[in-house]
Amino acid sequence: MRGRLIDFSTGYNRKQRVTVELDSDFRDGFDALKDVDVEITIKKWRDKRSKDANAYFHLIVNQIAQTAGQSDEDVKSELVVRYGALARDCNGNVVGIKLPVAVNVRSVYPYTRCYKTVEDNGTLCNCFLLYKRTSDMDTKEMAHLIDGAIQEAKDLGIDTDTPEMKARYQ
């Protein structure tokens, strides 16, 4: 939910009070939670990545895949793991999974990196870190992913300029 911090004060009981202005209707949520303890997280708002950014990223993925002789899905997965953002739970902890080595992790989730192999009750298991899907990235995370994809494309000799960029050069 998006909002803005409006006021901060400290009461005589030394407890702190924060006033928040919300962009959406919270009346039903307030009524349901007003008399119970709640968990609160406040962090800087970042817009979700734009559809234009996503389209540009997929264009670069396709060009890299054609040049490298790989599938778009494989290139996208490699780029997301190399330059994307780690998935985190609501408490900010990095999310991971442990699967038996016989399980193809890509059949479970496409953006993973194996960081160790362990034995669990006689079964050999790979431990994976999970990375966010591009649809869950904010603008900063998506920009970092696109910058990495652009650099890899340039390293392969691929022109990454959009038609708008080319028009500015003329």
Secondary structure, 3 states (H helix, E strand, C coil): CCEEEEEEEECCCCCEEEEEEECCCCHHHHHHHCCCCCCCCCCCCCCECCHHHHHHHHHHHHHHHHHHCCCHHHHHHHHHHHHCCECECCCCCECEEEEECCCCHHHCCCCEEEEEEEEECCEEEEEEEEECCHHHCEHHHHHHHHHHHHHHHHHCCCCCCCHHHHHHHC
